[in-house]
Amino acid sequence: MNQDPQVARIEELEAENRRLRRFLDETGLPAELRHKVRNTLSMLRAIIRRSAETSVSLETYVAHLDGRLDALARVLNALMRSVPEGIGLHSLVADELLVHLAREGEQIAISGPSLRFRPGSAEVFAMAVHELAVNAVEHGALTVPQGRIHVTWSLSPPTGQSGSQPLLTFIWEESGLEDIPPTPPHRGFGFEVLERSLRYELKAETDLDFRPQGLRCTISLPLQAQITVVDDEE
């Protein structure tokens, strides 16, 4: 009996992932570096498995998996060039949208204080931005010429409670659509990233508001050690 090509591909990718993990254990790399790479491999495994579980066809699985792996590769390459400073949030958003041919100053407006995401937080937030961009391409503002995306973020002071931290509020707001369904047609991997992964990894709260003119996504999270305010951003 012929094996399902999607299942075969998942098994192949996961076998390669296991080989890489064994290789890391045998190379004698510094513990911190080994930990970071193993975390990245764990993320890869989750992307492969959950993309398969939430895709409605082999074609969508392949297309979405390729996009997610490319997004992860981009952020890892940027981190290698910038460590220990991390990736500027403005660059993270603009670069992801540019991949989808959406340029700042045309369909895109981006504004907010200069922040940098270090390894760990950068990968997770980059995946969230990627899923928002893909949703805009497939269902939202980037499906129509008049569509626009306005991305803003701001910082709020601590609440005054013991141990409280400043709050980062990130808003992705689409406009230009005349009418969209009140709820998305398929709650797949992208919504899992936005509603679960961000909460688990960054203690974030996400609100998705599917309005007639376009999606408004608000992500609120504490400003932690992996996210830093800087004077200037490249």
N, C-alpha and C positions, 0 to 999 in steps of 0.2 A: 504494500500500500504506500502510495506517495505521501510524503509528509507535507503538511501545510507549510508553504514557503514562509509565512510570517513566523510560525513557531520555529522553523529551522533557523531563520535569521536571528531570532532572539537567543536561541541556544548557542549559536556561533559567537555572538557578541558577548554573552555572559561568560562563555568559556575563555575568551580572550581577556575579559576583565579579571577572571580568577588567575590566569597566568601572570598578568601584570602585578596583582597583589602578592603572589608568591615571589616574583622577581624582586619586588621592593623589600620583602622580608629577608631576602638572601644577599642584598647588595651592601648592607652595612651603612646605609645613609644615616645622617643625623636624625635623631628621634623626631624633632620638630618638623623637618622636611618630609619624613616618611608619613607622619600623621596628616599633613596637609594633602599629600598625594593620595593617601588612602581615602580621605574625605571626598576628594574629587572623584575617585573611582566609585565610591558609594553613591554619589550623586548621579554618575553616569548610569549605574545599574538601575537606579530608581527611574530615570528618564526612559531607559529602554523598556523596562517592564510596564510602567504606568502608561506610556504612550501606546503600547500594544493593547492594554486592557481597556483603554478609553477610546480607541479608534473604531470607526464604524466600517472601515474597509482597509484592505491592504494598501491601496493607493494613498489614502489619507495618513495611514501609519507611516509609510515611507517618507512622504512629504513633510509631515510634522516632525518626525524623528530627525531628519536631515537638518531642518531648521533649528531645532533645539540643540543639537550637537554643535552646529556652527555658532550659535549664540554663546554656548559655553566655551568653545575654542577662542572666540573673540575676547571674552573677558579674561580668560587665562593668559592669552598673549599680552593683553594690556597690563595685567598684573605683573608679568615677568619684566616688562619694560619700566614699570613705575615703582615696584616694591622698594622701600617700605612705605612710600607715601600713599599708595593706593590709587584708585581710579576716581576722577572727578565725576560727580553725579550728572552734571551737564553733558559731559562727553559720553557717558554711558547711555543716556537717553538719545542724544543726537546721532550717535554712531549706529544704534539699533534701528532707528527710523530711516536713516540713510540707506541701509541695506534694502529697505522696502521702497526706495526711490522717493521717500518723503523728506523734503529738505526744509531746514529751518529758514524762516523768512518767506516761505511760500505757503505750504499747507500747515506748517508747524511753527509754533511759538513756544519757547522754553525760557523760564525765568525762576530764579531762586538764589539764596545765598550759596557761596562756594563751600561745597562739602566733598569729602573724599571717602570712598568705601574701601576698606582693606580686605584682604583675602578672607573668605568665609561669608561675610555679609555681601561682598560684591557679587559673588556667583549667584547667590539666592536672589538678590534684587534684580540682577541682570535677567534672570529667567522670568521674573514677574513682568519686567518691561517688555521682554520678547513676546510673552503671551498676550499682553495688551496690544502690541503692534500687530501681531498676526490676526487677532480678533478684529482690529480696525480694517485690515486688508480684506478679510473674508466676509465680515458682516457689518462693519461700521463706517467711520468717516472716510476711510481711504478707498471706499467702493464708488464714490461719486466725486466729480471734479470740484464741486463746491464744498466738499467736506474739509473740516479743519480740526486740528488737535492742539489744545493749549495745555502745556504741562507746567505746573508751578509747584513750589514747595516752600515751606516756611518753618521757622523754629519758634516754639513757645517756651517761656521760662518754666522752671520746675514749679510744682503745685505748692511746695512748702512742706510737704510731708517728709518725714525722715527717709533718707535714701532715694528720694525722687530724682528723676533726671529730666533735662529738657526734652520736649516732645518735637519730633519731626513729622510734619504733615505734608504728604505728597499727594497732589491732585492731578489726575489725568482726565481731561474734559474734552469730549468730542462734540462737534456741532455740524450743521449743514444737512442733516438727514430730515426728511419730511415725516417718515414713519418707520418704526422698527417694532418687532414683537416685544411685549413687556418683559419677557424672560428669554434667555438664550435658548436656541433649539437643542443644544447638546452640552451638558455640563461635564466636560472632559478634563483632561490633564491640566489645561490652562487654569481652570477654576480651582483645581486642587492646589496649584502653586499659589494662587492669589489668596485663597481662603484658609489653607492649612499650612503650607510650607512656610509662608511668611510669619504666621503666628508661632509655629514651633521653633523656627530658627532665629527670628528677630523680635519675638514678642509683639508682633504687629497686629493691628486690627484693620480689617479691610471692609469697606462698604461699596457694593456695586449697585449703581442706580441706572437702570436701563430706561432712559427717558426717550420720548418721541424724536427729539433732535439729535440724540446720540448718547453714548455711554459716559457716565461720570463715575470714576473710580477714585476713592479716597483711601489712602493708606497712612495710618498713624502708628508711629513706633518710637520707643525711647531712644534718645541719642546716646549710644553706648560707645565703648572704647574702639570698636571696629569702624565707627563712623565719626570722622573728625571735621571740625570747622577749620577752614584755612583762609588766609588773607587774599590769596589770588589763586585762580584756577586756570590751567592751560586750556 
